[in-house]
Amino acid sequence: MNGALKAAWALTAFVIVAGIVGWIVTGRPVFAVFIVLGAVTAAGAAFALRTPPDRPTSKEGPTP
């Protein structure tokens, strides 16, 4: 995991925590948007950074 990826996950966590704290402190449900956006960002990052499935190797040479 490189530095940019760590920063992205930290920012995602910050947005989610800020939404939770904002909602609790103010009682305004508009902060649910922060929670949803943080969750969507986390899901997108997890989906984008998954490892591709292994491709079966061919025993034949390249096609001419």
ZIHUSUL-V285819 format. One record per pair of residues at least 24 apart in sequence whose C-alpha atoms are under 8 Angstrom apart, sorted by the first residue. I is the first residue (numbers start at 1). J is the second residue. If there is no record, write none. Layout:
I J
I J
//
This chain:
9 42
12 38
12 39
12 41
12 42
13 38
//
